């Protein structure tokens, strides 16, 4: 199962109940919405993709296909901005 990890060069803070994350290495940043902030917290607690997916399904009224699509989009956005790494199966 793949695992997401917040990169060591990323600093982030909660501002007005949302996460703002910035890469010191690349200058890339993101201000996450409420759901993105929840997902960021899921990554902090247990970055395994399967665990994050299960928590999304339990937390939101979303079907499995939509959950997978949204999670893949979120992970792609964070990796493109070099804010997280994706470790292959552990």
GULUM-729857 format. One line per field, with one value per atom (N, C-alpha, C): residue number from 1; x, y, z negated; residue in one letter; atom name. Coordinates in steps of 0.1 Angstrom, whole numbers, plus 2048, in hexadecimal, padded with zeros to 3 digits. Layout:
// residues N
seq = NUM/... .
east = X/... .
north = Y/... .
up = Z/... .
type = A/... .
atom = CA/... .
***
This chain:
// residues 90
seq = 1/1/1/2/2/2/3/3/3/4/4/4/5/5/5/6/6/6/7/7/7/8/8/8/9/9/9/10/10/10/11/11/11/12/12/12/13/13/13/14/14/14/15/15/15/16/16/16/17/17/17/18/18/18/19/19/19/20/20/20/21/21/21/22/22/22/23/23/23/24/24/24/25/25/25/26/26/26/27/27/27/28/28/28/29/29/29/30/30/30/31/31/31/32/32/32/33/33/33/34/34/34/35/35/35/36/36/36/37/37/37/38/38/38/39/39/39/40/40/40/41/41/41/42/42/42/43/43/43/44/44/44/45/45/45/46/46/46/47/47/47/48/48/48/49/49/49/50/50/50/51/51/51/52/52/52/53/53/53/54/54/54/55/55/55/56/56/56/57/57/57/58/58/58/59/59/59/60/60/60/61/61/61/62/62/62/63/63/63/64/64/64/65/65/65/66/66/66/67/67/67/68/68/68/69/69/69/70/70/70/71/71/71/72/72/72/73/73/73/74/74/74/75/75/75/76/76/76/77/77/77/78/78/78/79/79/79/80/80/80/81/81/81/82/82/82/83/83/83/84/84/84/85/85/85/86/86/86/87/87/87/88/88/88/89/89/89/90/90/90 .
east = 808/800/809/806/80E/80C/816/815/819/811/814/81C/826/82E/830/82D/830/83F/844/852/858/865/86C/86D/86E/870/863/858/84B/847/844/83E/830/828/81A/814/809/802/7F3/7EC/7DD/7DA/7D3/7CF/7C0/7B8/7A9/7A4/7A8/7A3/7A7/7B0/7B5/7C4/7CA/7D9/7DE/7E9/7F1/7FF/803/80F/819/826/830/83C/842/84E/85A/862/86E/878/877/880/87C/86F/86A/863/85E/856/847/843/836/82E/821/819/80A/802/7F4/7ED/7E1/7D8/7CC/7CB/7C1/7B3/7A9/79B/799/78D/78A/78C/788/78A/798/79F/7AE/7B5/7B1/7B7/7B5/7A9/7A6/7AF/7B1/7B9/7C8/7CC/7DA/7DC/7D2/7D3/7D3/7CC/7CC/7DA/7E1/7EF/7F8/7F6/7FE/7FD/7F1/7EE/7F2/7EF/7F1/7F0/7FC/7FC/7F9/7F5/7F2/7E6/7E7/7DC/7CF/7D0/7C4/7BD/7C5/7C0/7B9/7C0/7BA/7AD/7AD/7A0/795/798/78E/789/792/78D/785/788/77F/771/771/764/75C/762/75B/757/75F/75C/753/752/74A/740/736/72C/731/739/73F/73F/73D/73E/74D/74F/75D/764/75D/763/767/75E/761/76C/76C/776/784/785/792/796/78D/790/795/78E/791/79F/7A1/7AD/7B9/7B7/7C2/7C5/7BB/7BD/7C5/7C1/7C8/7D6/7D9/7E7/7EF/7E9/7F0/7F4/7EA/7ED/7F8/7F8/802/810/810/81D/823/81A/81E/824/81F/825/830/834/83F/83D/830/82D/82D/82B/82B/833/837/83D/834/834/82D/837/837/840/838/83F/839/835/82F/82A/834/830/838/835 .
north = 7F4/800/80C/816/822/82B/833/83C/84A/853/862/867/86F/875/884/88C/89B/89C/8A3/8A5/8AD/8AA/8B1/8C0/8C4/8D2/8DA/8D4/8DB/8E0/8EC/8F2/8F5/8F3/8F6/8FA/902/907/907/907/908/917/91C/92A/92A/930/930/922/918/90A/903/908/901/901/8F7/8F6/8FE/905/90C/905/8FF/8F7/8FE/8FE/905/8FC/8FA/8F2/8FC/8FB/904/901/8F5/8F1/8F6/8F5/8F9/906/90B/917/914/907/904/905/909/90A/906/904/901/906/90B/90E/904/8FB/8F0/8F5/8EF/8F2/8E9/8E9/8E1/8D2/8CD/8BF/8BC/8C4/8C2/8C3/8CB/8CC/8BF/8B9/8AC/8A2/8A2/898/899/8A6/8A9/8A3/8A4/89F/890/88A/87B/877/87E/87B/87C/886/888/87C/877/86D/85F/85C/84F/850/852/856/84A/83F/834/837/836/839/832/825/81E/823/827/82D/83A/842/84F/84D/844/841/83D/834/82F/83A/843/84E/858/85A/862/85C/84F/849/849/849/849/858/862/86F/877/873/87B/872/878/871/871/866/865/856/853/846/842/835/830/836/836/83B/84A/852/860/862/85A/85B/858/84E/84A/856/85B/866/872/876/882/880/874/872/872/86B/86B/879/882/890/897/895/89C/898/88B/886/88C/88C/891/89F/8A7/8B5/8B7/8B0/8B2/8AD/8A2/89D/8A6/8AC/8B5/8C2/8C6/8D2/8CE/8C1/8BC/8BF/8BD/8BF/8B2/8A7/899/890/885/87A/86E/866/859/84E/847/83B/82F/827/81B/812/807/7FE/7FB/7FB/7F8/7EB .
up = 800/800/800/809/80A/7FE/7FA/7EF/7F3/7EF/7F1/7E5/7E8/7DD/7E1/7D7/7D9/7DA/7E4/7E6/7DA/7D7/7CC/7CF/7DB/7DE/7DE/7DB/7DB/7CD/7CC/7C0/7C2/7B8/7B9/7AC/7AD/7A2/7A4/799/79B/799/7A3/7A3/7A6/79D/79E/7A2/79A/79B/7A8/7B0/7BC/7BC/7C2/7C3/7CF/7CC/7D6/7D5/7E1/7E1/7EB/7E8/7F1/7F1/7FD/7FE/7FE/7F5/7F4/7FF/805/810/81D/820/82D/82E/823/822/826/828/82B/81E/81F/813/817/80D/80F/802/804/7F9/7FC/7F2/7F4/7EF/7F5/7EF/7E3/7DE/7D2/7D4/7DF/7E2/7E4/7EC/7EE/7E1/7D7/7CA/7C3/7C4/7BD/7C3/7D0/7D7/7D3/7D1/7CD/7BF/7B6/7A9/7A9/7B2/7B4/7B8/7C1/7C5/7B9/7B1/7A5/79C/79A/790/795/7A1/7A7/7B6/7BD/7CB/7D5/7D0/7D9/7E1/7EE/7F7/7F4/7F1/7ED/7E1/7D7/7CB/7CD/7D5/7D9/7E0/7E9/7F1/7E8/7DE/7D5/7CC/7C8/7C0/7C8/7D4/7DD/7DE/7E1/7E3/7D6/7CA/7BD/7BA/7BF/7BA/7C3/7D0/7DA/7E1/7E5/7ED/7FC/7FF/80C/810/81C/821/823/824/826/832/83E/84A/849/843/842/837/82D/823/829/831/838/841/849/852/84B/840/839/831/82C/825/82F/83A/844/849/84B/84F/844/838/82D/82B/82C/82B/837/843/84F/84D/848/846/83C/831/826/82B/833/838/843/84B/856/850/844/83D/834/834/82C/81D/818/80A/803/80A/804/80D/808/810/80E/818/818/818/80C/80B/810/818/81E/812/816/80C/801/7F5/7EA/7E3 .
type = X/X/X/X/X/X/X/X/X/X/X/X/X/X/X/X/X/X/X/X/X/X/X/X/X/X/X/X/X/X/X/X/X/X/X/X/X/X/X/X/X/X/X/X/X/X/X/X/X/X/X/X/X/X/X/X/X/X/X/X/X/X/X/X/X/X/X/X/X/X/X/X/X/X/X/X/X/X/X/X/X/X/X/X/X/X/X/X/X/X/X/X/X/X/X/X/X/X/X/X/X/X/X/X/X/X/X/X/X/X/X/X/X/X/X/X/X/X/X/X/X/X/X/X/X/X/X/X/X/X/X/X/X/X/X/X/X/X/X/X/X/X/X/X/X/X/X/X/X/X/X/X/X/X/X/X/X/X/X/X/X/X/X/X/X/X/X/X/X/X/X/X/X/X/X/X/X/X/X/X/X/X/X/X/X/X/X/X/X/X/X/X/X/X/X/X/X/X/X/X/X/X/X/X/X/X/X/X/X/X/X/X/X/X/X/X/X/X/X/X/X/X/X/X/X/X/X/X/X/X/X/X/X/X/X/X/X/X/X/X/X/X/X/X/X/X/X/X/X/X/X/X/X/X/X/X/X/X/X/X/X/X/X/X/X/X/X/X/X/X .
atom = N/CA/C/N/CA/C/N/CA/C/N/CA/C/N/CA/C/N/CA/C/N/CA/C/N/CA/C/N/CA/C/N/CA/C/N/CA/C/N/CA/C/N/CA/C/N/CA/C/N/CA/C/N/CA/C/N/CA/C/N/CA/C/N/CA/C/N/CA/C/N/CA/C/N/CA/C/N/CA/C/N/CA/C/N/CA/C/N/CA/C/N/CA/C/N/CA/C/N/CA/C/N/CA/C/N/CA/C/N/CA/C/N/CA/C/N/CA/C/N/CA/C/N/CA/C/N/CA/C/N/CA/C/N/CA/C/N/CA/C/N/CA/C/N/CA/C/N/CA/C/N/CA/C/N/CA/C/N/CA/C/N/CA/C/N/CA/C/N/CA/C/N/CA/C/N/CA/C/N/CA/C/N/CA/C/N/CA/C/N/CA/C/N/CA/C/N/CA/C/N/CA/C/N/CA/C/N/CA/C/N/CA/C/N/CA/C/N/CA/C/N/CA/C/N/CA/C/N/CA/C/N/CA/C/N/CA/C/N/CA/C/N/CA/C/N/CA/C/N/CA/C/N/CA/C/N/CA/C/N/CA/C/N/CA/C/N/CA/C/N/CA/C/N/CA/C/N/CA/C/N/CA/C/N/CA/C/N/CA/C/N/CA/C/N/CA/C/N/CA/C/N/CA/C/N/CA/C/N/CA/C/N/CA/C .
***
